[in-house]
Amino acid sequence: MFRNMVTSLFKHDRIRTTDAKAKEIRRWADQLVTLAKRGDLHARRQAMAIIQEKEVVHKLFAEAPKRFADVNGGYTRVVKIGFRPGDAAAVSLVELVTPEPKKKKKPRRKKKAAPVVETPQAVEAEVAEADAPNAEAPVEVEAKVETAEEKTEVQADAETTPEADPVAAVEETDAGEKKEEK
């Protein structure tokens, strides 16, 4: 019975039967497709022992290597279609699967860098790096050191120029009036 059903499956590409038979036919059919993909004389003779029609074996060995070249297993599909009216047995459809051609992979886009989340440890590390003495730091400190005479000159200039203290500038321009702007 299974030999007849497998022969009909490869002849018509689909058959309708009960669930239990469908599951067993799937095993037989997958083994025969594997033999057909191998394609040698011994595999053909093994398939002839199961499939009863010579034309179906020729069709299988001609189509299977092209049709299932990129697929390793899963050549059949069982789809439950309902219940038989006479005895309410579960009925399924067994069919040969035509694999879809593989799509070309699109080049992956580079992922965006995740936003940097500052942790208290990272902040402390940055502060420690800023406070750490560098080789260039003493040079900069030495360049900024002013003599005592220069400091007094800068302070004297600041006291006399109106740009240095805006409150003092107001008081100087309006000498007769005393305004407090603070």
C-alpha positions, 0 to 999 in steps of 0.5 A: 500500500505504501509503495503505491502511495509513494508512487502516486505522490511522485507522479502527481506531486500531492495526495490525500490520505489519513494522518497516520498514513501521511506521516509514514509516507513522508518518511518514505518519500524523503528517503527516495528524494535523498536517493534521487539526489545521489543519482548513481546506478545503485540509488536508482535500483534502490528506488526502483525496488520501491516505486513501481513505475519506471517513468516515475523513477526517471522523472524523480531522478531527473527533477530531484537534483535540480529541485532540491539541490540546496535543501537537506531534508524536509522535501515533503509537507503534511497539511491537515485538511479536516475529517472524512465524512464516512468514519470521521478519520483525520485527513491530510494532504501530503505534497512535495515542497518546492523550495523558494530560491534563496534571497541574496543577503543585503550587506549589513549596516553598521550599528550605531554606537550606543550612547555613553552612560556616565557612571559615578566611577567613570566620572571619578576616573575623568576627574582623577585624570584631570588632576593627575600631573602631566609632563606639560603641566609644569611648563604651563604653570611656570608660564602663568606665574607673575611676579609680585610687581606685575600683579600690583601693576595689574591691580592698579590698572584695574582700579583706574580703568572704568571697564574693570569695575562697572559700579566704580565707572558709574560713580566716577561719571556721576560724581555729584550723585551717589548711586548704589547699584548692586 
